[in-house]
């Protein structure tokens, strides 16, 4: 799920730039991510940036994933926290 969120933010810079239908499709993924984070005890607020860096390094064919990782993490966290579990 993080790979999907990361790719979207790297491409469009903000979830607010997505179409309504695309946002609706992502709501289920957001809920699953929040549930899984709670279940696993994953503190995404403090660990997401490191995870995005790892994702970017593993997908070297997409160099844009590593550009502005700190801002990408902030955008993803803001979007996640708008959701409900």
C-alpha atoms as a printed R data frame, in Angstrom:
   type eleno elety resid chain resno       x      y       z
1  ATOM     1    CA   UNK     A     1   0.000  0.000   0.000
2  ATOM     2    CA   UNK     A     2   2.872  2.333   0.776
3  ATOM     3    CA   UNK     A     3   4.236  1.755  -2.730
4  ATOM     4    CA   UNK     A     4   0.902  2.849  -4.217
5  ATOM     5    CA   UNK     A     5   0.660  5.952  -2.012
6  ATOM     6    CA   UNK     A     6   4.296  6.836  -2.708
7  ATOM     7    CA   UNK     A     7   3.943  6.506  -6.470
8  ATOM     8    CA   UNK     A     8   0.812  8.682  -6.517
9  ATOM     9    CA   UNK     A     9   2.398 11.453  -4.467
10 ATOM    10    CA   UNK     A    10   5.616 11.330  -6.507
11 ATOM    11    CA   UNK     A    11   3.558 11.715  -9.701
12 ATOM    12    CA   UNK     A    12   0.899 14.256  -8.745
13 ATOM    13    CA   UNK     A    13   2.411 15.882  -5.613
14 ATOM    14    CA   UNK     A    14  -0.852 15.816  -3.649
15 ATOM    15    CA   UNK     A    15  -3.844 13.563  -3.178
16 ATOM    16    CA   UNK     A    16  -6.040 16.635  -3.678
17 ATOM    17    CA   UNK     A    17  -5.003 16.645  -7.351
18 ATOM    18    CA   UNK     A    18  -6.636 13.262  -7.936
19 ATOM    19    CA   UNK     A    19 -10.050 12.785  -9.487
20 ATOM    20    CA   UNK     A    20 -12.968 11.958  -7.198
21 ATOM    21    CA   UNK     A    21 -13.253  8.424  -8.573
22 ATOM    22    CA   UNK     A    22  -9.541  7.762  -7.989
23 ATOM    23    CA   UNK     A    23  -9.789  9.103  -4.431
24 ATOM    24    CA   UNK     A    24 -12.746  6.824  -3.735
25 ATOM    25    CA   UNK     A    25 -10.751  3.800  -4.896
26 ATOM    26    CA   UNK     A    26  -7.949  4.712  -2.506
27 ATOM    27    CA   UNK     A    27 -10.175  5.071   0.561
28 ATOM    28    CA   UNK     A    28 -10.300  1.305   1.053
29 ATOM    29    CA   UNK     A    29  -6.498  1.103   0.856
30 ATOM    30    CA   UNK     A    30  -6.213  3.942   3.369
31 ATOM    31    CA   UNK     A    31  -8.500  2.142   5.823
32 ATOM    32    CA   UNK     A    32  -6.565 -1.104   5.414
33 ATOM    33    CA   UNK     A    33  -3.271  0.694   5.935
34 ATOM    34    CA   UNK     A    34  -4.506  2.384   9.116
35 ATOM    35    CA   UNK     A    35  -5.928 -0.885  10.468
36 ATOM    36    CA   UNK     A    36  -2.754 -2.795   9.680
37 ATOM    37    CA   UNK     A    37  -0.600 -0.077  11.233
38 ATOM    38    CA   UNK     A    38  -2.642 -0.229  14.410
39 ATOM    39    CA   UNK     A    39  -2.604 -4.043  14.490
40 ATOM    40    CA   UNK     A    40   1.142 -4.270  13.856
41 ATOM    41    CA   UNK     A    41   2.061 -1.328  16.044
42 ATOM    42    CA   UNK     A    42   3.645  0.440  13.067
43 ATOM    43    CA   UNK     A    43   4.192  4.105  13.911
44 ATOM    44    CA   UNK     A    44   3.888  5.494  10.399
45 ATOM    45    CA   UNK     A    45   4.287  9.086  11.621
46 ATOM    46    CA   UNK     A    46   7.888  8.371  12.613
47 ATOM    47    CA   UNK     A    47   8.814  5.567  10.216
48 ATOM    48    CA   UNK     A    48   7.186  6.497   6.915
49 ATOM    49    CA   UNK     A    49  10.013  8.628   5.552
50 ATOM    50    CA   UNK     A    50  12.552  5.792   6.042
51 ATOM    51    CA   UNK     A    51  10.127  3.400   4.375
52 ATOM    52    CA   UNK     A    52   9.707  5.748   1.391
53 ATOM    53    CA   UNK     A    53  13.488  6.015   1.030
54 ATOM    54    CA   UNK     A    54  13.767  2.232   1.017
55 ATOM    55    CA   UNK     A    55  10.958  1.997  -1.551
56 ATOM    56    CA   UNK     A    56  12.670  4.574  -3.750
57 ATOM    57    CA   UNK     A    57  15.983  2.723  -3.605
58 ATOM    58    CA   UNK     A    58  14.311 -0.580  -4.456
59 ATOM    59    CA   UNK     A    59  12.652  0.992  -7.502
60 ATOM    60    CA   UNK     A    60  15.644  2.754  -9.001
61 ATOM    61    CA   UNK     A    61  13.900  2.959 -12.390
62 ATOM    62    CA   UNK     A    62  11.684  5.685 -10.853
63 ATOM    63    CA   UNK     A    63  14.177  8.328  -9.618
64 ATOM    64    CA   UNK     A    64  11.348 10.752  -8.833
65 ATOM    65    CA   UNK     A    65  10.476  8.602  -5.819
66 ATOM    66    CA   UNK     A    66  13.572  9.906  -4.030
67 ATOM    67    CA   UNK     A    67  13.011 13.579  -4.875
68 ATOM    68    CA   UNK     A    68  11.487 15.370  -1.908
69 ATOM    69    CA   UNK     A    69  10.867 12.261   0.190
70 ATOM    70    CA   UNK     A    70  10.351 14.399   3.297
71 ATOM    71    CA   UNK     A    71   7.552 16.352   1.607
72 ATOM    72    CA   UNK     A    72   6.068 13.155   0.175
73 ATOM    73    CA   UNK     A    73   5.966 11.648   3.668
74 ATOM    74    CA   UNK     A    74   4.210 14.728   5.055
75 ATOM    75    CA   UNK     A    75   1.597 14.625   2.264
76 ATOM    76    CA   UNK     A    76   0.925 10.916   2.774
77 ATOM    77    CA   UNK     A    77   0.641 11.319   6.564
78 ATOM    78    CA   UNK     A    78  -1.792 14.241   6.181
79 ATOM    79    CA   UNK     A    79  -3.916 12.196   3.802
80 ATOM    80    CA   UNK     A    80  -3.836  9.091   6.010
81 ATOM    81    CA   UNK     A    81  -4.929 11.057   9.055
82 ATOM    82    CA   UNK     A    82  -8.001 12.378   7.268
83 ATOM    83    CA   UNK     A    83  -9.293  8.824   7.119
84 ATOM    84    CA   UNK     A    84 -11.078  6.673   9.630
85 ATOM    85    CA   UNK     A    85 -10.189  3.131  10.557
